[in-house]
Amino acid sequence: MTARRRPVAPRRASTAARRTTSAVERTTSQPQMRKRPRTRSQQANAEKLLDAMVAETVQHGLDNLQSARVAKTAGLTTGALYSRYENADEMLVALWQERVRTPFLAHLREVVQYVQGHLPADHPITRAVERPGPLLQLGAEFLVIAQRNDTVSEVVTPAVVATLDDLGLNGSCDPLAGAVVMVGACAGLGTVYRSFITPANSGWASSLRSLRAAAARATVVSHTHHTADVPPEPINTGNPVRDELLTSAKRVVARVGFRAATVTRIARRAGFSTSAIYQLWPDKETMLDEAIHEVSVMDYGQNSRAKSLAFTSSRGDFGFTDSWYFGMMPSRKARLDFRMECIIASRYRPSTRKELQGFIGNADSILRAMFPQLPHALTAQISSMEQALGYGFIVLMRFSPDAKRLDYFSLMTSLAKLAQLN
């Protein structure tokens, strides 16, 4: 008879193993320790750094935010800065979240609500659009940077999209009501961009009241939407090499911004050596200023001809809607991105600002020559409104998938009637 085997008892874990297991269990079962709250000294240093970031970016621009300068302005060491922010992008995120986002989005919201008729007629926002402050200018610059900086976009884009949605610009909105929101937001943003170029947006209090009145009276007008893409006219200086290099400069700046557009990168994209650039221009800045001039001449000439055609054909909107039509054309994206990069660069580059100022003056003169029957004060107001609304739309349409389906024509027809242009 076979003897029955005694079952073997499982071995007990060693003392070390038991200690390890119990340590793991304690670690996984206990909640993570919270960070200690900042001391008063740490909080004070954080505020100093944020104040320094504002001062530095107001003077030098968001693309030129440098850790050493920020630390020096704050009166702290770079070590104190790096203990909070690992790189310039994280500094930009903090700057947006802690200093810029709230006043900037509140400004956009109030301009839209004013145009919608929800605020008193004498609300202070009518004066704010004429002289936007530094934080509003930084906010407007953030929206351009967000188009090419993923880290910045992660915090800026959701905030802007949510604001537009809350104001009524979403997938379920009526096309005309949505256009009122978009045009109001474009006015709030575009007047900030225009303030980079000019000392003030003279007359924009009146312009904002006109947009408000037009929105209140607007009714749906049947029209044919201009969907055909009209490519911008190419740069043509009479020198093919010069044209290629200027076109390359436009494309590089549109993609990476003014500061990061190096001579090497521009020359390489055009298929030339850097020596070809220095044979034509003494430095990058002079070349880019000429690119601004050539692109502006072509674009404003094309826009003026479109407006003249709209007027002679008795189009109800006086051609105002062309700013939106042109802004939505895919072939113009690089040209428009280049324009916005130049505008934000003009805030801290005097030569760029001077070039754009000259062009604004030329645009006024062209409009007066085309429509001599209109009072000069009215043509100046029309020119200023088109500039600001166009600047705002170029940027804001990237934050709204519904921007292309809105009824701008009916709203602009109401504005033209108000000004007795049709």
Secondary structure, DSSP 8 states (H G I E B T S, - for coil): --------------HHHHHHHHHHHHHHHS---------HHHHHHHHHHHHHHHHHHHHH-GGG--HHHHHHHHT--HHHHHTT-SSHHHHHHHHIIIIIHHHHHHHHHHHHHHHHT-S-TT-THHHHTTS--HHHHHHHHHHHHTTT-HHHHHHHHHHHHHHHHHHT-STTS-HHHHHHHHHHHHHHHHHHHHHHHSS--TTHHHHHHHHHHHHHH----------S---------S-HHHHHHHHHHHHHHHHH-TTT--HHHHHHHHT--HHHHHHH-SSHHHHHHHHHHHHHHHHHHHHHHHHHHHHHTT-TTTTTTHHHHHHT-GGGHHHHHHHHHHHHHTTT-HHHHHHHHHHHHHHHHHHHHH-TTS-HHHHHHHHHHHHHHHHHHHHHGGG-TTGGGS-HHHHHHHHHHHTT--
